[in-house]
Every structure is written in C-alpha cells, then in structure tokens.
Amino acid sequence: MLKRIYAIFRARNLEFVRDRSSMSWNLILPVALMFGLSFIFGGEGRTQYTVGVLQSEEELDTEQHPFLDTRFVRFVVVNDKQDGFRKISRHQLDLLVEFGTPPRYWVNPSSPKGYFVEFALLQSDTPAEYGMQKSQITGDAVRYVDWILPGILGMNMMFSCLFGVGYVVVRYRKNGFLKRLRATPLRSIEFVIAQVASRLMLIMLITTFVYAGTKYFLGTRMDGSYLTLFLVALVGAISLLSMGLLVAARVTSEELAGGLLNLVSWPMMMLSGVWFSLEGADAWVHHVANIFPLTHVLNSARAVMLDGARLVDVAPALLSLSLMSVVFLGAGALMFRWRPN
Amino acid sequence: MDIALEARNLVKQYPGVLAVDDVSFQVRAGICFGLLGPNGAGKTTTVEIIEGVTPATAGEVWYFGKPSGSRFREEAGIQFQNTALQDHLTVRESLEMFQSLYNRQADLDHIIRECSLEDLVDRDNRKLSGGQRQRLFLAVALVNKPRVVFLDEPTTGLDPQARRNFWDLVNRIRSDGTTVILTTHYMDEAQILCDEIVIMDVGKIITQGSPASLLQERYQSVIIELPIEDVSGDLDSIEHRILETQGLIEISTDDVNTSLEVLATHVSGLNRMKIRQPNLEDLFLDLTGHSLRA
C-alpha cells in the first residue's frame, strides 16, 4: 500500500515541480503581494479611526453619547473588556470607551491615532458634563503588514489546496488518467492519500519558505510559538485540501470545476478576513464566515502571531478544522468517481 | 487448456441504450482472442466490464476459475483506447510509476527494448508521436508481467508500417504464453493476430470461433471483384451471388472458370479484376447486412 501511495505521491510532486507556470504562480503571488502591500502601506497602520464601545448589547445605541455621532470614526461593539484592552495595546483599536457610571475610556499613549481620536472624544464632552475618566494601556502597534501576512499566506494556501487538488483530479478524470489507474491494484483511498500528501508537503514547504522570507526581510511580528503556527497551517491545509477533493469528487468538466472552486474560494477570500477584519460586521456575516475553514485558519494564525496565543487557545479552531476535514474527506470518498459517465 | 477469462451473461444498460446485451464467451489461456465489431457494437464496453473499470448492469466475470477480483488487477495489463499519463514525466518515469503499483514486476529494460522505446526513455511523455505513444501505452500494460493483456483498438491512427511493427510486438508477447485480448475493427488485424474471435453488433454476439473455421464453415466459394464502371452489360444471367459495394461489383462463385466466361461477354475489360478468398469483412457483411466500418 505504501509503495503505491509513494509512487503516486512522487509522480505528482514531479508533475508539480516541473510545471513551471504553476510553481511560479504559487511562489511569486504571495511574495509579490506581501512586498507590494508593505511598500504601499509603508508599515503604517490602517488609516481609518476605529473606536471600540464596551457594552454587553450587540446593537450600538448612538444616543448615549454625542461622541458616537463623530464622523470618519468607525465604532465597533466590544463585549469583552480584556479583548478590548488587547486591541488597544496592539493599536487595533484607537480608543476604547465605556459609557457606564462613570464613563471611562482607554487609550494607548504611543498611538498617534489614539491621540487624535481622544481629542475628538474630549471635544464632544465639552463642557465635561459626562466626566470621562481616562486610563492608559501600552503596547506596540500591529503594522498592516503583520496583520495581512497570515491573510496572504492563507489565501495562497487556499488557492493551492483547492485548485491544486480539485482541478487536477478533475483533469485526471477527464483525460482518462484516473480510469487508467482504476485498472491497477491502486485503491481510491491510496490515490486520495497520495494526492493530499503531495500537495500538503508542497504547500507547507512553499508557505514556510514565503513566511521565512517575509520574516527575514520585513521583520514581521511573531509573539507565539512557531510550532503552534505550523500546526495551524498544517491542519488548515488538510481541511482545505479535503474541501478541494470534495468539490472534485464527481465533476468531470474542468469548466464546471473551475466555477465551483471559484464559488467556494471567493466567498472565503471576502469573508474569512484575508484582506480586512470583519470586526464590526453584522452577526450573520460572522456566522457565515465561521462555516469556512479559512476563517478558522486565519483567526488562529493571527492569534498566534500577533497575540501570542498558545496551542490550548487555538485548540477549538483546530478541532473545528479537523472535523471539517473528516466530513469533507468522508463525503468526498463516498462520492468519488474514477471516470466520467 | 485453462480458461483465462469467462464472461457470463454480461449486460450493460445506459439510459436509453442497451450497450451490451447478454454477452457470454470464454477465453482460453495463451491465445490471442479478438473482439470485433463496428464502432458502437459494444465491444469496448464489454472489455471494460471485464477489466473492472465499468460496472456491469448484470452478469459475472471469472478469471482463471474464480470471480474476478484483486488477483485479476494484479495480473492483468491493460492498454486503453483513449487514456492519458501523468504530465511532465519522462517515458521511464511513467513506466516506473505504473510498475510501482504492482507486486508483479517485469524487467523494465526488457520492456523498453521490446517496445522500441530505448531512444525515448528520457523524453517527456507528452512529446511522443502517435505510434510512440501507443508503444508506451503497451509498455505500461506490460510492466507487471501480465498473464492477460487487453489491447483496445491498439493500431487506430497508426500508419501501415507502425501497424505491422505493432503486430510483430503483439506476436512476441503471445509467444511468452501471455493471453491477449484484442478489440479492433480492422479485419486484417484480427485475421493475422487472433486465434479466436467474437463478432459483435448492436451489443450482441453474432458469431464466434477461429477466423479460419468461421470462414471455412460459411464459404466454399471465392470472390471476383470488378469496378462497376467496367461492367457494360446486364449481369442478371449470372446465377451467382452479386453485391455492389464501394464502387465494386463482387461476385461470389465456386466455379471461377464458368463465371469468367460469362463475365467476358458482359464487361469492357478484365484488367482491373481481382479474385480473392472471402475474409472476415465479407463474413460480417453477410451476417449483419451492413459494412463493418460503418
């Protein structure tokens, strides 16, 4: 069994490595995006003012303070105080306010945007009828490049996993290669394992290589454990590969496969937090995003890289990803078809 | 002699099409067995059911006295009519990959020599000509030192020289005692290579036996062929079977001398006349009423 898996695994690796256009795409895209964004944003934080409003309700009541009517400021509800403090320390929030008794606010003294938005808050409290109480939270800013790195690596991983397995299996089925393999002692589970293992190894190598390059040249932030991050990437890649196999389980047309894979990948790219945070988005958006494996991958990777999350902190996400993998692989194996009808 | 393969009452029903209709036959070990018929006769579907790549609607396949299963997959070599190999692999790498899928293994260098692939082993398998690809597909079918080899339309698209080389190769495979199952719509190919044949049409077997015995049983006569335009008179007075096909008049007769005397008075010249033995194509035409290559 292992000999057969290795034979298919090796052949697939050779095919990938010798396919220069595919290889280049997988390497150049994430590197170009990282360096391009790093150049464009010059390592500065995002330009919009973001203020967290600490409250238990999900809906923000703008009547409770005139500051909430301030233009050019995005207000997001924060339910967890510690979460709010962490974001202030990371400069992910410019200010955190709580309109309790007494009303309070927290600001990071090293945050330039916090400094200006504090002025706006105090201006709206003139004369000081609300008596805002100030507290300070310190911490270094999270640069956009630090924030976007997991997104780009995750996006590259997603495309490579979905198209690298899904599209390829459909091509094999269409051109008769799967039918040829069917006439050998190779079993479907051996074929699937070989495909997953091959792409998994390649994508982990590429992701590690790109991550190491950005870390070295851009000095990207890493507050957690590399091993935990690697585990997040590994479990995430397996879930995305499983999803690709499920999409490709029965499809015989490359055009249809491309459409289905785009149907899966684009919502993930828009809603999983590749390019922008979903903070402040409606609850239903979060519910939809949580269906996607990429959301769990990116949230976990950012938690490890930016907040120093430990394995136990990301364990629920890893469990979700593992469950998704089991469901996708199981359904894919049940539906798998060697040849077109 | 052992029965290598047995098809028992095979049926394959596609929506609206009965592709294989209760087909049964036996293949003795060590022979070249031909499955003949026009396109759409059901021969490829029948063979793919036997190969295990297409499930039958009904019926069974037995391999050396037992229901076909994992042993068959290990011991069979299959050359498909339309297939592909993994891209970006050389000829040798392709062969090595397929060989690794089997426990039974042939000497790869011997196969490469037998299939005349020595000069191509380092070439990307996508950059082969039609004949070279067919030889590679055959080599892939031989990597496990098979006891049974399936060749599905192996010479379709090859030039005459390449076809003859391929026939030599098949004969060498047979000489090792390997059972060869050949599907083809080339009658000359079947007549040269096959010990036994089954002729199929519209999903059914219409006759089976050795090519020689089938022809001997049906024909005692020879066939005289003449271009239609050379015939100027009325041939109704000739009492032998006459067919017009592809611009030719074919006269089946067991008395050539008498027929020639009659023809001499009805045709403008006999320079383009041919006299030949009946072949499998004639047999098919007789049995079905339509041309084999239709």
Interface residues (C-beta under 8 A of the other chain):
Chain A: K3 R4 Y6 A7 I8 R10 A11 R12 L14 E15 R18 D19 Y172 N175 G176 F177 K179 R180 L181 R182 A183 T184 P185 L186 W338 R339
Chain B: E51 G52 V53 T54 S70 R73 E74 A76 I78 F80 N82 T83 A84 L85 Q86 D87 H88 L89 E93 E96 M97 F98 S100 L101 Y102 N103 V140
